[in-house]
Amino acid sequence: FFSAKFKTLSKTLTTKITVVIDEFNGLTPNQMFDAANVYLGTKISPTARRIKASKNEREKEVEFGVDKDEEIVDWFDGVRFSWVLVSSAVVGEKGKKRMRESG
């Protein structure tokens, strides 16, 4: 779904575009963020300086992901993609801070 929409969109845009995928859409988790995280875990290069590793109690395997500010370069249909996880603090209700990540 995303690749078809992106191909249509990319035909009308410049040669460089930034797509922001937030971790949450309001209070709801963003499925695109989760999917990108899983996908990029398979694309981590041996030259990466930092990666995240995690394992859920229910899972048998360790999952690897992109750490903040680490760049992953990927190619799809001849188009170069540069992925970077950006993390920032967001002040919520009652002044509490939580981390917000965008990939």
A tleap script that builds the chain and sets N, CA, C and O, in Angstrom:
source leaprc.protein.ff14SB
mol = sequence {
  NPHE PHE SER ALA LYS PHE LYS THR LEU SER
  LYS THR LEU THR THR LYS ILE THR VAL VAL
  ILE ASP GLU PHE ASN GLY LEU THR PRO ASN
  GLN MET PHE ASP ALA ALA ASN VAL TYR LEU
  GLY THR LYS ILE SER PRO THR ALA ARG ARG
  ILE LYS ALA SER LYS ASN GLU ARG GLU LYS
  GLU VAL GLU PHE GLY VAL ASP LYS ASP GLU
  GLU ILE VAL ASP TRP PHE ASP GLY VAL ARG
  PHE SER TRP VAL LEU VAL SER SER ALA VAL
  VAL GLY GLU LYS GLY LYS LYS ARG MET ARG
  GLU SER CGLY
}
set mol.1.N position { 0.831 -1.201 0.000 }
set mol.1.CA position { 0.000 0.000 0.000 }
set mol.1.C position { 0.865 1.250 0.000 }
set mol.1.O position { 0.677 2.143 -0.827 }
set mol.2.N position { 1.817 1.313 0.931 }
set mol.2.CA position { 2.656 2.505 1.045 }
set mol.2.C position { 3.490 2.709 -0.206 }
set mol.2.O position { 3.628 3.840 -0.672 }
set mol.3.N position { 4.050 1.643 -0.760 }
set mol.3.CA position { 4.914 1.791 -1.933 }
set mol.3.C position { 4.120 2.303 -3.140 }
set mol.3.O position { 4.632 3.109 -3.917 }
set mol.4.N position { 2.893 1.847 -3.300 }
set mol.4.CA position { 2.068 2.324 -4.415 }
set mol.4.C position { 1.739 3.799 -4.250 }
set mol.4.O position { 1.821 4.561 -5.213 }
set mol.5.N position { 1.370 4.210 -3.047 }
set mol.5.CA position { 1.065 5.621 -2.788 }
set mol.5.C position { 2.314 6.473 -2.963 }
set mol.5.O position { 2.246 7.578 -3.501 }
set mol.6.N position { 3.469 5.956 -2.503 }
set mol.6.CA position { 4.705 6.719 -2.598 }
set mol.6.C position { 5.135 6.899 -4.046 }
set mol.6.O position { 5.620 7.970 -4.409 }
set mol.7.N position { 4.968 5.876 -4.883 }
set mol.7.CA position { 5.319 5.992 -6.300 }
set mol.7.C position { 4.493 7.085 -6.959 }
set mol.7.O position { 5.025 7.889 -7.724 }
set mol.8.N position { 3.206 7.122 -6.672 }
set mol.8.CA position { 2.329 8.150 -7.230 }
set mol.8.C position { 2.755 9.534 -6.757 }
set mol.8.O position { 2.826 10.475 -7.548 }
set mol.9.N position { 3.037 9.650 -5.462 }
set mol.9.CA position { 3.438 10.928 -4.890 }
set mol.9.C position { 4.791 11.376 -5.411 }
set mol.9.O position { 4.976 12.562 -5.683 }
set mol.10.N position { 5.737 10.468 -5.559 }
set mol.10.CA position { 7.097 10.822 -5.948 }
set mol.10.C position { 7.187 11.364 -7.369 }
set mol.10.O position { 8.126 12.093 -7.690 }
set mol.11.N position { 6.235 11.023 -8.220 }
set mol.11.CA position { 6.248 11.519 -9.598 }
set mol.11.C position { 6.012 13.021 -9.663 }
set mol.11.O position { 6.408 13.669 -10.632 }
set mol.12.N position { 5.371 13.580 -8.641 }
set mol.12.CA position { 5.044 15.002 -8.655 }
set mol.12.C position { 5.967 15.839 -7.770 }
set mol.12.O position { 5.796 17.054 -7.680 }
set mol.13.N position { 6.936 15.210 -7.120 }
set mol.13.CA position { 7.780 15.916 -6.169 }
set mol.13.C position { 9.185 16.122 -6.695 }
set mol.13.O position { 9.552 15.599 -7.747 }
set mol.14.N position { 9.977 16.899 -5.943 }
set mol.14.CA position { 11.364 17.129 -6.292 }
set mol.14.C position { 12.173 15.869 -6.059 }
set mol.14.O position { 11.625 14.837 -5.671 }
set mol.15.N position { 13.464 15.947 -6.291 }
set mol.15.CA position { 14.310 14.766 -6.157 }
set mol.15.C position { 14.631 14.423 -4.710 }
set mol.15.O position { 15.140 13.337 -4.432 }
set mol.16.N position { 14.343 15.328 -3.791 }
set mol.16.CA position { 14.614 15.043 -2.384 }
set mol.16.C position { 13.405 15.431 -1.543 }
set mol.16.O position { 12.895 16.546 -1.647 }
set mol.17.N position { 12.954 14.502 -0.711 }
set mol.17.CA position { 11.790 14.739 0.135 }
set mol.17.C position { 12.022 14.067 1.485 }
set mol.17.O position { 12.697 13.041 1.568 }
set mol.18.N position { 11.469 14.642 2.523 }
set mol.18.CA position { 11.532 14.049 3.858 }
set mol.18.C position { 10.145 13.568 4.230 }
set mol.18.O position { 9.177 14.327 4.188 }
set mol.19.N position { 10.058 12.292 4.596 }
set mol.19.CA position { 8.802 11.716 5.069 }
set mol.19.C position { 8.977 11.458 6.559 }
set mol.19.O position { 9.898 10.745 6.957 }
set mol.20.N position { 8.119 12.021 7.376 }
set mol.20.CA position { 8.180 11.852 8.826 }
set mol.20.C position { 7.141 10.824 9.236 }
set mol.20.O position { 5.960 10.949 8.910 }
set mol.21.N position { 7.597 9.805 9.958 }
set mol.21.CA position { 6.690 8.769 10.464 }
set mol.21.C position { 6.760 8.833 11.982 }
set mol.21.O position { 7.708 8.326 12.582 }
set mol.22.N position { 5.774 9.446 12.598 }
set mol.22.CA position { 5.749 9.582 14.050 }
set mol.22.C position { 5.405 8.260 14.719 }
set mol.22.O position { 4.705 7.420 14.154 }
set mol.23.N position { 5.911 8.094 15.932 }
set mol.23.CA position { 5.636 6.880 16.698 }
set mol.23.C position { 4.160 6.793 17.090 }
set mol.23.O position { 3.585 5.706 17.155 }
set mol.24.N position { 3.560 7.952 17.349 }
set mol.24.CA position { 2.149 7.995 17.746 }
set mol.24.C position { 1.389 8.963 16.867 }
set mol.24.O position { 1.933 9.964 16.402 }
set mol.25.N position { 0.117 8.650 16.644 }
set mol.25.CA position { -0.817 9.548 15.994 }
set mol.25.C position { -1.777 9.982 17.091 }
set mol.25.O position { -2.798 9.335 17.327 }
set mol.26.N position { -1.446 11.075 17.756 }
set mol.26.CA position { -2.181 11.445 18.963 }
set mol.26.C position { -1.776 10.493 20.067 }
set mol.26.O position { -0.599 10.420 20.419 }
set mol.27.N position { -2.734 9.760 20.622 }
set mol.27.CA position { -2.444 8.767 21.656 }
set mol.27.C position { -2.367 7.347 21.095 }
set mol.27.O position { -2.067 6.400 21.823 }
set mol.28.N position { -2.639 7.208 19.802 }
set mol.28.CA position { -2.679 5.894 19.167 }
set mol.28.C position { -1.330 5.552 18.538 }
set mol.28.O position { -0.766 6.376 17.816 }
set mol.29.N position { -0.796 4.342 18.798 }
set mol.29.CA position { 0.452 3.941 18.137 }
set mol.29.C position { 0.291 3.939 16.614 }
set mol.29.O position { -0.747 3.531 16.093 }
set mol.30.N position { 1.318 4.394 15.914 }
set mol.30.CA position { 1.311 4.468 14.464 }
set mol.30.C position { 1.855 3.160 13.886 }
set mol.30.O position { 3.022 2.834 14.105 }
set mol.31.N position { 1.046 2.417 13.165 }
set mol.31.CA position { 1.466 1.144 12.593 }
set mol.31.C position { 2.589 1.315 11.578 }
set mol.31.O position { 3.409 0.412 11.409 }
set mol.32.N position { 2.638 2.453 10.904 }
set mol.32.CA position { 3.717 2.713 9.950 }
set mol.32.C position { 5.058 2.796 10.674 }
set mol.32.O position { 6.070 2.323 10.156 }
set mol.33.N position { 5.075 3.389 11.862 }
set mol.33.CA position { 6.309 3.485 12.641 }
set mol.33.C position { 6.790 2.090 13.021 }
set mol.33.O position { 7.971 1.777 12.873 }
set mol.34.N position { 5.881 1.252 13.510 }
set mol.34.CA position { 6.242 -0.112 13.887 }
set mol.34.C position { 6.751 -0.903 12.689 }
set mol.34.O position { 7.742 -1.625 12.795 }
set mol.35.N position { 6.076 -0.770 11.548 }
set mol.35.CA position { 6.481 -1.485 10.341 }
set mol.35.C position { 7.853 -1.018 9.862 }
set mol.35.O position { 8.680 -1.837 9.463 }
set mol.36.N position { 8.099 0.284 9.898 }
set mol.36.CA position { 9.401 0.813 9.486 }
set mol.36.C position { 10.497 0.318 10.419 }
set mol.36.O position { 11.595 -0.008 9.968 }
set mol.37.N position { 10.212 0.261 11.702 }
set mol.37.CA position { 11.187 -0.226 12.684 }
set mol.37.C position { 11.559 -1.681 12.414 }
set mol.37.O position { 12.736 -2.038 12.466 }
set mol.38.N position { 10.573 -2.517 12.129 }
set mol.38.CA position { 10.822 -3.933 11.830 }
set mol.38.C position { 11.631 -4.050 10.536 }
set mol.38.O position { 12.618 -4.784 10.478 }
set mol.39.N position { 11.209 -3.328 9.510 }
set mol.39.CA position { 11.896 -3.369 8.214 }
set mol.39.C position { 13.351 -2.935 8.352 }
set mol.39.O position { 14.252 -3.605 7.848 }
set mol.40.N position { 13.580 -1.821 9.031 }
set mol.40.CA position { 14.935 -1.293 9.147 }
set mol.40.C position { 15.832 -2.179 9.995 }
set mol.40.O position { 17.053 -2.157 9.841 }
set mol.41.N position { 15.240 -2.951 10.883 }
set mol.41.CA position { 16.025 -3.913 11.653 }
set mol.41.C position { 16.703 -4.937 10.764 }
set mol.41.O position { 17.729 -5.506 11.139 }
set mol.42.N position { 16.134 -5.180 9.580 }
set mol.42.CA position { 16.734 -6.122 8.629 }
set mol.42.C position { 17.752 -5.446 7.721 }
set mol.42.O position { 18.458 -6.126 6.977 }
set mol.43.N position { 17.839 -4.129 7.769 }
set mol.43.CA position { 18.704 -3.372 6.863 }
set mol.43.C position { 19.926 -2.766 7.555 }
set mol.43.O position { 20.676 -2.009 6.938 }
set mol.44.N position { 20.127 -3.092 8.818 }
set mol.44.CA position { 21.242 -2.503 9.552 }
set mol.44.C position { 22.554 -2.958 8.922 }
set mol.44.O position { 22.773 -4.146 8.685 }
set mol.45.N position { 23.402 -1.999 8.662 }
set mol.45.CA position { 24.676 -2.251 7.992 }
set mol.45.C position { 25.763 -2.619 8.995 }
set mol.45.O position { 25.696 -2.212 10.154 }
set mol.46.N position { 26.745 -3.372 8.570 }
set mol.46.CA position { 27.868 -3.693 9.459 }
set mol.46.C position { 28.659 -2.454 9.888 }
set mol.46.O position { 29.417 -2.500 10.856 }
set mol.47.N position { 28.476 -1.346 9.161 }
set mol.47.CA position { 29.188 -0.115 9.515 }
set mol.47.C position { 28.420 0.740 10.524 }
set mol.47.O position { 28.912 1.784 10.951 }
set mol.48.N position { 27.214 0.302 10.908 }
set mol.48.CA position { 26.421 1.069 11.882 }
set mol.48.C position { 27.191 1.181 13.192 }
set mol.48.O position { 27.781 0.209 13.663 }
set mol.49.N position { 27.177 2.356 13.762 }
set mol.49.CA position { 27.891 2.580 15.015 }
set mol.49.C position { 27.038 2.234 16.224 }
set mol.49.O position { 27.571 1.821 17.254 }
set mol.50.N position { 25.720 2.394 16.120 }
set mol.50.CA position { 24.825 2.117 17.246 }
set mol.50.C position { 23.558 1.450 16.735 }
set mol.50.O position { 22.975 1.882 15.741 }
set mol.51.N position { 23.138 0.399 17.420 }
set mol.51.CA position { 21.858 -0.239 17.127 }
set mol.51.C position { 21.164 -0.521 18.459 }
set mol.51.O position { 21.805 -0.614 19.506 }
set mol.52.N position { 19.846 -0.652 18.392 }
set mol.52.CA position { 19.084 -1.004 19.588 }
set mol.52.C position { 18.774 -2.494 19.539 }
set mol.52.O position { 18.459 -3.041 18.482 }
set mol.53.N position { 18.867 -3.135 20.686 }
set mol.53.CA position { 18.502 -4.543 20.791 }
set mol.53.C position { 17.450 -4.667 21.888 }
set mol.53.O position { 17.575 -4.053 22.947 }
set mol.54.N position { 16.407 -5.469 21.629 }
set mol.54.CA position { 15.364 -5.669 22.630 }
set mol.54.C position { 14.766 -7.051 22.468 }
set mol.54.O position { 14.859 -7.668 21.407 }
set mol.55.N position { 14.148 -7.526 23.541 }
set mol.55.CA position { 13.482 -8.823 23.507 }
set mol.55.C position { 12.291 -8.769 24.453 }
set mol.55.O position { 12.443 -8.532 25.652 }
set mol.56.N position { 11.128 -8.988 23.907 }
set mol.56.CA position { 9.910 -9.069 24.694 }
set mol.56.C position { 9.896 -10.407 25.424 }
set mol.56.O position { 10.435 -11.392 24.919 }
set mol.57.N position { 9.295 -10.454 26.585 }
set mol.57.CA position { 9.230 -11.685 27.372 }
set mol.57.C position { 8.614 -12.841 26.582 }
set mol.57.O position { 9.001 -13.996 26.757 }
set mol.58.N position { 7.668 -12.527 25.727 }
set mol.58.CA position { 6.962 -13.555 24.955 }
set mol.58.C position { 7.715 -13.984 23.700 }
set mol.58.O position { 7.417 -15.032 23.127 }
set mol.59.N position { 8.680 -13.188 23.273 }
set mol.59.CA position { 9.414 -13.473 22.038 }
set mol.59.C position { 10.589 -14.399 22.294 }
set mol.59.O position { 11.165 -14.408 23.383 }
set mol.60.N position { 10.939 -15.180 21.277 }
set mol.60.CA position { 12.090 -16.071 21.380 }
set mol.60.C position { 13.360 -15.413 20.852 }
set mol.60.O position { 14.464 -15.747 21.283 }
set mol.61.N position { 13.204 -14.491 19.932 }
set mol.61.CA position { 14.348 -13.877 19.259 }
set mol.61.C position { 14.572 -12.438 19.739 }
set mol.61.O position { 13.641 -11.744 20.149 }
set mol.62.N position { 15.810 -12.026 19.674 }
set mol.62.CA position { 16.165 -10.635 19.948 }
set mol.62.C position { 15.837 -9.825 18.702 }
set mol.62.O position { 16.100 -10.265 17.583 }
set mol.63.N position { 15.264 -8.647 18.895 }
set mol.63.CA position { 14.975 -7.752 17.778 }
set mol.63.C position { 16.017 -6.648 17.751 }
set mol.63.O position { 16.394 -6.114 18.794 }
set mol.64.N position { 16.477 -6.310 16.562 }
set mol.64.CA position { 17.428 -5.226 16.404 }
set mol.64.C position { 16.751 -4.085 15.681 }
set mol.64.O position { 15.937 -4.301 14.784 }
set mol.65.N position { 17.087 -2.876 16.072 }
set mol.65.CA position { 16.489 -1.706 15.460 }
set mol.65.C position { 17.473 -0.568 15.368 }
set mol.65.O position { 18.613 -0.661 15.824 }
set mol.66.N position { 17.013 0.496 14.776 }
set mol.66.CA position { 17.822 1.687 14.581 }
set mol.66.C position { 17.851 2.491 15.870 }
set mol.66.O position { 16.815 2.688 16.506 }
set mol.67.N position { 19.026 2.955 16.256 }
set mol.67.CA position { 19.133 3.845 17.411 }
set mol.67.C position { 18.987 5.280 16.922 }
set mol.67.O position { 19.164 5.551 15.734 }
set mol.68.N position { 18.670 6.190 17.818 }
set mol.68.CA position { 18.445 7.575 17.402 }
set mol.68.C position { 19.703 8.159 16.763 }
set mol.68.O position { 20.828 7.887 17.181 }
set mol.69.N position { 19.470 8.961 15.748 }
set mol.69.CA position { 20.487 9.668 14.975 }
set mol.69.C position { 21.368 8.760 14.119 }
set mol.69.O position { 22.319 9.242 13.502 }
set mol.70.N position { 21.081 7.477 14.065 }
set mol.70.CA position { 21.841 6.555 13.210 }
set mol.70.C position { 21.179 6.527 11.831 }
set mol.70.O position { 19.960 6.388 11.730 }
set mol.71.N position { 21.975 6.658 10.780 }
set mol.71.CA position { 21.440 6.691 9.414 }
set mol.71.C position { 21.557 5.320 8.762 }
set mol.71.O position { 22.585 4.650 8.869 }
set mol.72.N position { 20.494 4.919 8.089 }
set mol.72.CA position { 20.501 3.699 7.294 }
set mol.72.C position { 20.129 4.089 5.867 }
set mol.72.O position { 19.120 4.754 5.633 }
set mol.73.N position { 20.954 3.667 4.924 }
set mol.73.CA position { 20.688 3.953 3.512 }
set mol.73.C position { 20.130 2.689 2.879 }
set mol.73.O position { 20.654 1.593 3.076 }
set mol.74.N position { 19.059 2.860 2.115 }
set mol.74.CA position { 18.378 1.739 1.484 }
set mol.74.C position { 17.994 2.158 0.069 }
set mol.74.O position { 17.809 3.344 -0.201 }
set mol.75.N position { 17.877 1.198 -0.823 }
set mol.75.CA position { 17.454 1.458 -2.200 }
set mol.75.C position { 16.179 0.671 -2.487 }
set mol.75.O position { 16.063 -0.494 -2.109 }
set mol.76.N position { 15.212 1.320 -3.166 }
set mol.76.CA position { 13.976 0.653 -3.567 }
set mol.76.C position { 13.590 1.152 -4.947 }
set mol.76.O position { 13.396 2.353 -5.135 }
set mol.77.N position { 13.476 0.264 -5.906 }
set mol.77.CA position { 13.132 0.619 -7.293 }
set mol.77.C position { 14.004 1.751 -7.827 }
set mol.77.O position { 13.513 2.655 -8.504 }
set mol.78.N position { 15.295 1.699 -7.521 }
set mol.78.CA position { 16.224 2.710 -8.024 }
set mol.78.C position { 16.190 4.029 -7.279 }
set mol.78.O position { 16.864 4.980 -7.677 }
set mol.79.N position { 15.421 4.107 -6.208 }
set mol.79.CA position { 15.324 5.340 -5.423 }
set mol.79.C position { 16.094 5.139 -4.120 }
set mol.79.O position { 15.917 4.132 -3.434 }
set mol.80.N position { 16.951 6.108 -3.784 }
set mol.80.CA position { 17.748 6.049 -2.565 }
set mol.80.C position { 16.931 6.595 -1.396 }
set mol.80.O position { 16.360 7.682 -1.479 }
set mol.81.N position { 16.885 5.834 -0.317 }
set mol.81.CA position { 16.211 6.258 0.903 }
set mol.81.C position { 17.256 6.381 2.006 }
set mol.81.O position { 18.101 5.502 2.176 }
set mol.82.N position { 17.193 7.452 2.734 }
set mol.82.CA position { 18.054 7.658 3.894 }
set mol.82.C position { 17.139 7.736 5.106 }
set mol.82.O position { 16.340 8.664 5.226 }
set mol.83.N position { 17.253 6.755 6.014 }
set mol.83.CA position { 16.396 6.668 7.188 }
set mol.83.C position { 17.173 7.134 8.408 }
set mol.83.O position { 18.307 6.705 8.622 }
set mol.84.N position { 16.580 7.998 9.201 }
set mol.84.CA position { 17.185 8.462 10.451 }
set mol.84.C position { 16.099 8.505 11.517 }
set mol.84.O position { 15.021 9.054 11.290 }
set mol.85.N position { 16.387 7.924 12.684 }
set mol.85.CA position { 15.451 7.984 13.800 }
set mol.85.C position { 15.746 9.241 14.603 }
set mol.85.O position { 16.843 9.404 15.136 }
set mol.86.N position { 14.768 10.123 14.686 }
set mol.86.CA position { 14.904 11.379 15.425 }
set mol.86.C position { 14.034 11.276 16.670 }
set mol.86.O position { 12.872 10.879 16.586 }
set mol.87.N position { 14.588 11.629 17.816 }
set mol.87.CA position { 13.869 11.524 19.077 }
set mol.87.C position { 13.828 12.897 19.747 }
set mol.87.O position { 14.831 13.609 19.793 }
set mol.88.N position { 12.657 13.253 20.262 }
set mol.88.CA position { 12.530 14.536 20.960 }
set mol.88.C position { 11.554 14.396 22.118 }
set mol.88.O position { 10.659 13.552 22.097 }
set mol.89.N position { 11.740 15.229 23.119 }
set mol.89.CA position { 10.855 15.208 24.286 }
set mol.89.C position { 9.597 16.011 23.973 }
set mol.89.O position { 9.665 17.089 23.382 }
set mol.90.N position { 8.466 15.477 24.370 }
set mol.90.CA position { 7.182 16.151 24.179 }
set mol.90.C position { 6.568 16.356 25.555 }
set mol.90.O position { 6.479 15.422 26.352 }
set mol.91.N position { 6.148 17.582 25.827 }
set mol.91.CA position { 5.526 17.869 27.108 }
set mol.91.C position { 4.040 17.565 26.987 }
set mol.91.O position { 3.342 18.148 26.158 }
set mol.92.N position { 3.564 16.650 27.817 }
set mol.92.CA position { 2.161 16.239 27.791 }
set mol.92.C position { 1.364 16.949 28.862 }
set mol.92.O position { 1.751 18.013 29.345 }
set mol.93.N position { 0.249 16.350 29.225 }
set mol.93.CA position { -0.606 16.929 30.247 }
set mol.93.C position { 0.124 17.012 31.579 }
set mol.93.O position { 0.955 16.156 31.884 }
set mol.94.N position { -0.169 18.007 32.354 }
set mol.94.CA position { 0.414 18.235 33.677 }
set mol.94.C position { 1.928 18.396 33.623 }
set mol.94.O position { 2.620 18.138 34.608 }
set mol.95.N position { 2.452 18.830 32.449 }
set mol.95.CA position { 3.868 19.125 32.333 }
set mol.95.C position { 4.785 17.915 32.276 }
set mol.95.O position { 6.004 18.075 32.328 }
set mol.96.N position { 4.236 16.707 32.172 }
set mol.96.CA position { 5.074 15.511 32.112 }
set mol.96.C position { 5.705 15.396 30.723 }
set mol.96.O position { 5.072 15.679 29.707 }
set mol.97.N position { 6.972 14.973 30.712 }
set mol.97.CA position { 7.667 14.796 29.446 }
set mol.97.C position { 7.663 13.325 29.057 }
set mol.97.O position { 7.761 12.450 29.917 }
set mol.98.N position { 7.550 13.054 27.754 }
set mol.98.CA position { 7.728 11.713 27.227 }
set mol.98.C position { 8.506 11.853 25.926 }
set mol.98.O position { 8.508 12.911 25.297 }
set mol.99.N position { 9.155 10.782 25.539 }
set mol.99.CA position { 9.947 10.822 24.320 }
set mol.99.C position { 9.056 10.551 23.122 }
set mol.99.O position { 8.166 9.702 23.161 }
set mol.100.N position { 9.315 11.290 22.063 }
set mol.100.CA position { 8.595 11.098 20.793 }
set mol.100.C position { 9.643 10.781 19.752 }
set mol.100.O position { 10.643 11.488 19.631 }
set mol.101.N position { 9.417 9.730 19.009 }
set mol.101.CA position { 10.389 9.341 17.994 }
set mol.101.C position { 9.746 9.437 16.622 }
set mol.101.O position { 8.568 9.128 16.443 }
set mol.102.N position { 10.540 9.869 15.666 }
set mol.102.CA position { 10.126 9.921 14.271 }
set mol.102.C position { 11.192 9.237 13.448 }
set mol.102.O position { 12.385 9.403 13.703 }
set mol.103.N position { 10.768 8.473 12.464 }
set mol.103.CA position { 11.738 7.777 11.619 }
set mol.103.C position { 11.593 8.192 10.198 }
set mol.103.O position { 12.328 7.710 9.336 }
savepdb mol mol.pdb
quit
